[in-house]
Amino acid sequence: MTEPTIQNLFDLTGKVALITGGSGYLGNSFSRALAEAGANVVIASRVQGRAEQIANALPSPGGAMHFGVQLDQLDEDSLNAGFDFAVEVAGKVDVLINNGQQGHPLDLTNVTGEAFSDDLKNVTGYFLLARRFRDHIVDRQTSGAVVMIGSMYGVVGSYPDAYENVCTASPVQYHALKGGIIHMTRHLACYWAKDGVRVNCLSPGPFPSEKAPTEMVERLKTKLPMRRMGEPYELKGSLLLLASNAGSYITGQNLLVDGGWTAW
């Protein structure tokens, strides 16, 4: 066997990648990473027009084609229809990025039982979409990769003093959700390895958008060795590692990209 070059390993030319939440803050960088690596990218969003707008703005090295699809991961009918449409327009799906999320800005002091349960439906959507993908890969008798998007807050608790008197604390239901996604990743990887489907999780650390309160951001900087927040582009390489053949012997893992947050 001829050893693949590093360029071969990270190349997604000819592959189709479906990403949920591809129009979001981190999703935009994820989508560009997939496109820049040569993939045909299907952007899934609750709003069809928004998905198409992002897809049309992606680079197309080598003539890759990109598509937008309406898909609400909290609605099983919408999820199934969205996956079917993605396969119809792109011909197949080789890589699934479970990134989309809907949640309530409520913390442990005021979250209702209904809001808590609603937010946990995101992990149900991740599973249902991953299962559709796995069945699609098996039917095609090929191999594929699933990347779940977790969080450092699925591994560690948050510092109360980072949020105190500034904004809502990190939502408890968000921690429960991300912890569940990380462990589900391990479980699915064990069962689907024989099917040729790798399942991994990418867990970002602190990547606040410009909407985050300045004081909270400054406090967060003191909590990690690198003393700075992450930029969305700093997740692109990690995503490609897990989505491409560069990670062909990696499954069931949770890759933390957190500036050292969980190192101490």
N, C-alpha and C positions, 0 to 999 in steps of 0.2 A: 504494500500500500504506500502510495506517495504521501508524504506528510503535508497536510494543508498549511498554507502560509497564514500569517495572522490576518492578512487582507481577506483570504478565503473564509476564515472562521467567523469573522464579524459581518460578512456580506449577506444581505437579505434579498438580493436581486432574485426576482421570480417568486418570492414569498408574498403571501397576503397576511397582513396583520390587522386584527380588529381591536380597537381600543375604545372602551367606554370612558365617558368624561373627557374626551379628547380635546374639548374646547376650554377646559379649566386652566387654572393657574399653573399647575404642574403638568397637566395633560397636554398643554401646548408644546412643552419641551419634549415630552415623551413622543408625541406624534411626529415632531420634526426629526427626532433621533431615528425613528423607524424609517421615515422617508429618506433621510440622508444616507441610510445604510442600504437603500435600494428597494425597500419593500413597497408594494402596493398597499396603501393604508386606507382602512375603512374607519371613519370617525363616527362613533355612536353618541348621540345626544338626545335629550328629551325633545329638543326643538330641531326639526328637520333642516330648516333654513340655516341655523347656526352651525350644524354639522357640515353642511355643504360649503358654507363660507370658509370654515377652517380647512376643509379638504382641498378647496380650490387654491388656497394660499400655500400649500405645502410644496417643497421642491420635488422635482421629478428627474433625478439622475438616471440616465439610461432609458428614459421614457416611461417610467412607472406611472400608473394611473391611480387616482385617489377618489374616494367616494364618501358621501355622507348618508347616514341612516338614522331614522328616528328609533330610539330604543330607551324605554324606561325600565331600569333593572328592578324597580320595586313592584312592577306589574308583570306577572308571569306571561300573560298573553302578548303584551308589548315586547317582552324579552324574546319570546319565541319568534314572533313576527319579524323583529329586527334582525335576529340571527339568520333566519331564512332569506331575508332580503339581501343581507351581506353576502351570503353564498351565491345568490342569484346574480348580483351585479358584478361581483369580483371573481366568481367561478369556484372559489374555495376559501378556506381560512386555514392558515398554517400556524399562526401565533395569536394568542388571546391575551390582551392586557386588561385585567379587571381593575379599573382605576376610578370609575364613577362613584360618587357618593352624595347622598342627600341627608341632611341632619338638622337638628334643632340646636340653637345657641343657648342651651339651658344646662346648668351644672347640677351638682348633687344636692344643692339647697332648694331647687325649684323645679327640677324635671318631673313631669308627670309620668305615670305608668304607661299611658298611651304613647307619649312622645318617646319614651325609652324603648318600648317595643317597636315603634315605627322605625327608629334608627337602626335597630338590630336587623331589620329586614334587608339591609344592604348586604349582609353576609349570606342571606338566603339567595339573593340575586347573584352574588358571586358564584355560589355553588351551582345554581341552575344553569347559568351561562357556561360555566366550566364543563358541566356534564353534557350539554349540547355539543360543545366543542370536542370533548373526548369521543362521543359517539360518531361525530363527523370524521374524525381522524381514523377511527377504527373502520368505518365504512369504506374509507378511501385506501385502507391498508398502507398507511404512511406513518410518519411521526410528527409530533408537534410540541409546542411549548406554551405553558400557561404561566403568566406572571401576575400574581396578586399584589396589590399595593397595600402594604400595612402601615406601620408607624412605630417609631421608638416608643410611643405611648401604648403600644400593645405588649411591651416588654417591661417597662418601668413606669412607676407613678410619676405624677408631675409635682413640682415644687410649689406649695401653696403661696410662698412669698413672692413668686414671680408674677402672680396675678392679683394679689391682695390690694384692694382699694384702687385698682386700675380698670379691671374688666372681669367678665365672667370667668370663672375657673375652667380649666380644661374639662370638658363634659365627661362625666363618669360613663355614660353610655358609649362614648367614642372609644374610651379605653377598653370597655368590654367588647365592642365591635372589633377593634383591631387585634386584640388578643385572640379572639375567635378565628379571625382570618388567618393569623399566623399558624395556629395549631391545625386548622383545617387544611392548610397547605401541606403539612407533614402527612396528615392522614391520606389525602388524595394521592400524594406522591407514592405512597406505599402500595396503594391499590392499582394505580394506573401505569406504573413503570413497565409492567408486562405488555401494556398496550402501546408502548412507544410514546407516551405522553409524559413529559417532564413538568413538574409543578413546583414553582418556587415563589418566594415572596420578597419584594423589595420594600424595605421600611425606611422612609425618610426620617431624618431628625428635624431640627428646626429650620423650616423654609417658609417663613412668614411672608405674606404678600404686603403690598404697600398700604393695605387697609388696616394692618395690625397696629395697635397702639404703640407709639414710640417708646414710652416708659417700660412697657412689658418687654419689648424687644431688647432694650438695654439691660434689663434684669436677666433675660435669658442668656445673653452673651457671657455672663459671669458663671454660668452653670456648665460650661464645656471647655475642654482644653484649648480648642482653636480660637475661642473668644470672639467668634463671629457667626453670623447666620449663613446658611447655605443659599446658593443661587440655583435656580431651577436647572440650568444647563449642567450642573455638577452631578445630576442624576442620570444623564444621558448614557454615559459609558457603562454604568452598572446595569441599566435596563437592557442595553444591547448584549451584555455578557450573558444575562439570563435568557434572553429571547433568541439568541443566535446559536450556531454550532460551536461558538467559543465556549459555551457552557454545556456542551453535550454530555458531560459526566457529572453534572450538578443537578440534583433534584431533592426536594424536601427541605430546602434550606431557606433561612430568613437572612437576607443581606441587609445589614444596617448601614446607612450612609448618614452619619449624624455628627460629624466633626469631633468625634470622641466622647459625645455625651454619655454613652453607656459604658465607657471604659473606666469610669470612676464612680 
